[in-house]
Amino acid sequence: MMQHLIILPVVLPLATGAMLLLNRQRNTRIRRNVGLLATALLVVIAIALVVKAASGEVDYYALGDWQPPFGIILVLDRLSALMVLLTSLLALACVIFASAGEDDQGSNFHGLFQLQLMGINGAFLTGDLFNLFVFFEVLLLASYALLVHGGGKPRIQASVHYVVLNLANSSLFLIAVGVLYGATGTLNMADMAMRIGAIEPERTGLVSAAALLLLVVFGVKAAILPLYFWLPRAYAAAPAPVAALFAIMTKVGVYAILRVYHLIFGEQAGPLAALEQPWVWWLSLATLAAAAIGVLAARDLRLMVSYLILVSVGTLLAGIGIRSPESVSALLYYLIHTTLVTGGLFLLAEMIGQERGKAGTRLVKGKPLRHANLLGLLFFLGAITVAGIPPLSGALGKVLLLSSTPEALRFWFWPILLSSGLCALIALSRAGSTLFWRSNEGETQDIVLSRRQLIGVSMLLGASPVIVALSGPIHAYTTATAEQLAQPRILIEAILIDSGEKP
């Protein structure tokens, strides 16, 4: 059983999603319980994978026993295990929240949700570029349908832009993969990393162009400037549990940049090594600055949280741009914090909007909230965490990133990162005062607070103090992960020597 553990994060949601879609006429309660059970089981599997990867060994699963570099493989290392666990924890909170009734506003929610999990987990575990493309398409197809769950004009309009942009992006992905396959003769990332250093000089320009095309593709997924304009509108329009799950979608792009450019274009790539670094560095700073302005300008709480996700994207990519083990360790710590907390803020925004009547999540005067004290406390926790106020996880993540910055880069990064935190604090303070102090028009609505919604929000926002309490073990894990990433030969030898190839 243990040898099949690596494939379970893909097979379990695939089987569950197919079963739920085939039995979509069944009772909502049955589909809901099946979705909850499968997602909880996914968390258990992900924890087992992290324990296995924590030993430092890189393991792989060859589908059909076709060995690499020819067969399809799933690779388990510290980074992929961490991302699968993060996805499953976020998904469990989202599906609990959705079980309060959001899942019943349209058809096939739980089936599509599981297929989306399959695509995300597959993207984190795959060991070759073409299957990275395939899993990107799986998660995108599911996200197209989830985005319009419940219907409504804003969701339809946002989905059109989302679909068109991602279809064009998929075409670029295929072109880049085709060029790299033509130049290296392989799609396996470990094998490609081995061959890229020995590539003929006349093909270097072609490979560089394909590598930069891949950066555009991953930049769209990660929502880097100037490719992020699709995100705020799409995320703000999506149903709350879907928007919260989408918090991990931009991290798929960040992960792809981290994986591909540290492995294929790592130290063994000769003149092609780290060719993405200057682009990622400057574009990350621009993303951070533009997103901070977006946070200040937002007049809707959901739109503001969408821009806060962009702030986190800029922060994470800056860590990649620095390209040191210390900065990668810091960005992984920050990534755990920001994914869970921004997901929780999307869910909390939905609960606040439900109690404000027609005003919803718009930052205007509205009806007073029936559960203002509890929701206000949760909002305060989320706001100070995401803005980076000590002693919570956002502050710790930013301190790690600031301290990992070389002196030559501090002139740009420090003021922009600290200013973005100040902008977030100002915007969230203004939003909080409008939502909780200035909303006094009319009577409170007779709304019963959903226990499942409260559990989902508390799980994600409550993760921040837990991350601080466990900061020692978490930082030790992310540091070891960064060191493993900085030595691509570990993964190359684990895959190619074990399969009989000579690296």
N, C-alpha and C positions, 0 to 999 in steps of 0.2 A: 504493500500500500504506500509506504513512504517514498518509493521511487516515482510514484505517480503524483506526488504532492504538488510538483511544480505546475502541472497542467490543470489542476483543479480550479484555480481562480478563473480559468477560461471556460472549462467544461461545465462547472456548476451553474454559473449564470446563463450559459447557453441552453442547457437542458431545462432549467427553470423557466427561462423566458419563452422557449418553444412550447413548453407544456401550458403555460399561462395563456399564450396567444391562441393555442388550439382549443383551449377550454374557456374562451372569453365570455361565454354565456353563463358560466357558473356563478354561484352566489358571490357577491362582493367580499363577504367576510372570509370565504375560503381562499379567494385569490390574495386577499390582504395578508392572511396568516401565512400562506405559502411564500409570499414575497418577503415578509419579515423573517421567517425561519431561514430561508436561503441566504439572506443578507447577514444574519447573525452567524450562520455557519461559515460564511466567507470571512468574517472577522477572525474566527477560530483558526481557519486555514492560514490566513495571513500572518497571525501571530506565530504559528508553527514555522512558516517560511522565514520570518525574521530571526527566530531562534536558530534555525538551520544556517542561515547566511551569516549570522554573527560570528561563526567560527572562522570566517575569513576565506573559506574555500568557495571557488566558483563552480557551480554545478549546471548541467544542462540536461534537457529532456529532448531526445530525438524522436519525432513523430514517426510511427511506423518502423522504428529502428533504422531509419535511413540516416547514416552518420554525416556530420558536417565535413566538408563544406557543401555537400550536395543536398542533404535533406533539410527539412524544416525543423528548426530547434527553438526551444524556449530556454532562456538563460536566467539563472538565479544567482545574483550577487547581492551585496549589501544594498545597493541603490534600488534595484528592481523590487527587492523585498520590502524596503521602506515605503516605496510609492504604492505598492499593492495594499499594504496595511493602512496607509493614510486614506486611500480611496475607500476601502471597506468601512472604516470608522465613519467617514463623512456620509457614505451611502446609508449606513444603518440609522443615523440620526435623521436623514432626509426621509427615509421610508417610514419611520415612526411618525414623523410630522405629517406626512401625506396620508397616513392611515386615519387621521382625524376627520377625513372627508374630502380632502383635495383630490385624492385618487379617484373618487367617484364622479368627478365633474366631466369626465370624458371616458372614452373606451381604451382599454389595453394599457393603462398606465404601468401596472406592475410588470407586464411582459416586456414592454419597451425599456423600462428602467433596468431590468436584468440584462437585456441585450446591450444597453449602453455600458453597463459594468463590464460585460465581456470584452467590448471593444477597448475600453480604457485599460483593463488589466492586460489584455493581449499586447497593447502598444508598449506597456512597461516591461513585458517579459520577452518579447520577440528578439531573436538573435540575427535577423536579416532584414535588409532594407525593404525588400518587396512586401514582406509581411507586415512591416511597420505601416506601409501604405494601405494594405488590406485592413488592418485593425483601425487605422484612421477612418477609413470609409465606413466600417461597421459602426463605430461610435458616432460618426456624423449622421448616418442614416437614422439611427435611433434618436439622436438629438433633434433632427428636423421634426420628427413626429411629436416628441415630448414638448418642443417649444410651442406648438399650437394646441397643446392639451387644454381642453376647456373652451377653446375658440376665442373669438373676439377680434375686432379689426386691428388693434395695435399688434397683437401677436402674429396675425397673418402678414401684415406689412413688414414686421421685423424679420419674419422667417424668410420672406422673399429675398431680402438683401443677404441674409445669412446663407441661404442655399446657393445663390448665384456666385457669391464670393468664394465659397468653399469648393464649388464645382470647378471654378477657374483655378483655384489653388491645387486641387487634385491633379489637374492636367499638368501643371508645372512640376508637381512631385513625380509624376510618371516620366516626364522628359528627363529630369535630373537623375532618376534611378537608371533609366535607359542609357544615358551617357556614361555614368559610372560603371555600369555593367559592361558596356562596350570597351571601356578603357582598361578595366581590371579583369574581366572575365568571370566575376563572381558577384553574388548578392549577399553572401554571408558576411556580416560586419567584421568578424574576427579575421576571416580570410582576406577581406578587402583591406583591412588595416595592415596586414602582412605584406600585401602586394603593392600598396600605394607608395611605399618607400623605394621600390625598385622600378618604378614606372619610367618609361623613356622620356627624355627631356622634351621631345617635340609634343608629347601628350600632356605636359604639365599645365599648359594654358587651358586645354579642354576640361581637365579635371578641376581646375580652379573655378572655371565658369559653372560647372555642375555643382560644386560645393557651395558657391555663393547663391545659386538658384535654390538649393536645399535650405539655405539660411532664410531666404524669402519665404519659402513654404512654412518652415517652422516659426518664422516671425509672425506670419498670419495666425497660426495656432496660438502662439504665446501672446499675441496682440501687442506687438512692439510698434512704436511710432515709425513711419506713418501708416501702418497697416492695422491700426486698432479701431478705426471709426465704426466698424460693425458691432463692436462689443457692447458699449453702454446701452444702446437702444434694445439689442436682442436680450441681454440679461435682465434689463429693467422690465421688459414685457413678459418674460417667461413666468410660468407658475412658480411660486416660492420654492417648493422642494426641488424643482428642476433647476432653477437659478442657483440654488445652494450647491447642487451637485456640479453645476457648470463651473464652480470655483476651482475644481480640479482640472477642468479642460485646458485652461491656459497653462497649467503646470505640465500638461502633456507636451506642449510646445517647448517649455523650458527644459523638461527632461530630454526631449529629442536633441536639442542643441547640446546639452551637457554630454549625452551619450555619444552622439555621432562625432562631435569635434574633439572629444577627449580620447575616443577609441580610434576612429579611422584617421583623423588628422591630429594624432598625438605626437609624442616625441619621435616616433619611428618614421614619421612621414617626410622627413628631410625638409626640402624647401616649402612643402605644403603644410608644415606643422603650424597650428594655431592661426590659420589664415583668417578665421572669423573674428579674432580678438578685437582689432581696432573698430570694426563695424559694430560689434555688439556693445563695446564700451561706450562709444559716443551716442549710439541710438538709445541705449538704456538711460543715459542721463537726460536725453531729450524726452523720452517717454515719462520719466519721473517728473520732470518740470511741467510738461503738458497735462499730465494726469492730475497734478496738484491744483492746477488752475481749474480743471474740470470739476474737482471736488468742491472748490469754492463757488463755482458757478451753478452747481446743481440745485434745482428747486424741487426735487422729489427725493425722498429717502432712498428708494430703490436705485434711482439713477446715481445717487451719491455713493452707495455701496459698490456699484459697478465701477465708478472711477477709483474707488479705494482698491479694487482688484487691480486696476491698471497701475496704481502707485506701487503695489506689491510686485507686479511684473517688472517694472523698471528697477526696483530694488534688487530683485533676484538676478536679473540680467546683468546688473552692474557687478554682482559677485562673480558671474561667469566671465565678464570682461576683465576683471582683475586677474583671473586665471592662476590662482595659487591654491594649494591645499587648504590653507587657512580660510580663504574667502569662500571656497566651495563648502567647507564644513559649516561656516556661518550661514551661507545662503540656504543650506538644507535645514538647519535649525529654524531659520526664519520661515521657510516654506511650510513646515509643519504647522507653525503658529498661524500664518496668514490664511492658509487654506481652510482650517477649521473655524477660525473667528469670522472671516468674511462670509462663509457659508451660514454661520449662526446669525449674522446680522441680516442676511436676506430673509431668513425664517422669522426673525423678530419683527422686521418691517411689515411682514404680512399680518402678524398678530396685532400690531399697532394700527395698521390700516383698517382691519376688520372692526375695531372699536371706534373709529373716527367717522364712520358713515360715508357720506359723499366725498368728503375731503380726502379720504384714503391716505396714501403716503405722501401726498403733495404737502409741501412745507408752507401751509397757510393755516389760518385759524379754522378750527373745526369743533366738533363736539368733544366735551371732556371725556377722558378715558375712564371706563368703569374700574379697571385694574391698574390705575396709573402708578401706584407705588411699586408693585411688582415689576411691571413692564419698564418703569423708569429705572429701577435698580439694574435690570438686565441691560438696558440701553447704556447706562453709565459704565457698566463693566465692559461691554463691547467697545464703547467709544474710547475709553482710556487705554484699552488694550491695543486697538488697531492704530491709535495715534502714537503709540510708543511711550506711554507714561510709565515710569518705574512704580512698582517692582514687577510688573507683569511681563508676559513672554515677548510682546512686541518690542519693549525697551531692551530686553536682553538680546534679542536677535539683532537689533540695530547696533547695539554696542559691539557685538561680535563682528559685525560687518565693518563698522568704523575702525575697529582695532586691527582688522586684517588688511586694511588699505595701505599700500606702500606710500611713503611720504610724497613721492612725485605726483600721485593721483589724488591726494587729499584736497588739494586746492579746489578741485571741481566737485568731488563726490560729497565731502562733508557738508558744505553749505546747502547743496541741493537736497540731500537726504533729510537734513535737519529742518530745512524750510518746508519740505513736503509734510513732515510730521506736524509742524506748526499750522499749516493750511488745513490739515485734517482736523486738528484740535479746534480751530476756529469754526470750521464748517459744522462739525458735529455738535459743538456747544450751541451754535445758532439753531441747528435742527432740534436739539433737545429742548431748548427754551420754547420754541414754537409748538412742539408736539405735546409738551407736558405742562407748561405754565400759561401759554397764551391760548390754548384750546379750551374755551369756556363758553362757546355759543350753543345754547340749547341744553337739552337733558342728556344724561348718559344713556347709552343703549343697553337694553337688558340682555347682555351677552354672558354666557357661561364660559369661563376659561377652559379650553380643551386641555385635558391632562396630557394627551399624546403630543400636542403641539408644544406644551411646556417642557416635556421631557426632551424632545428633539432640540429645542433652542438651548436648554440647559446643558445638554451633552456637549454642544459645540462651543458655546461661550465659556462653559465651565472648564473646558480643556486648557484655557490659558493658565490658571493657577496650577493645574496639574503639570503642565509643561515646565513651569518654573520649579515646582517641587522635584521633578525628575530631571532637572536640567543637567545634572552630572552624568547620569547614564546616557541621556539622549545626546549630549554633546560628545561623549566618548564614542558613541556609535557613528555620529555624523563625521567625526574626525577620522575614524577608521575607514569610513566610506570614501571620504575625499582622498585619503592616501591610496586606497585601492584604485580609484579612478585615475590618479596621477601616474599609475604604473600599468598601462594598457597591456603589457606583456603577460601579466598575471591571467587576464581573461583570454588572451590569444592562446597562450600555452595550455590553459585548462581545456579549451575547446578543441584545438587542433592536435595536440599531443595525445589527448585521451582518445581521439577518433583515429589515430594512426597517421595524421598528417605531420609534416615537418615544418614548424614555423621558422 
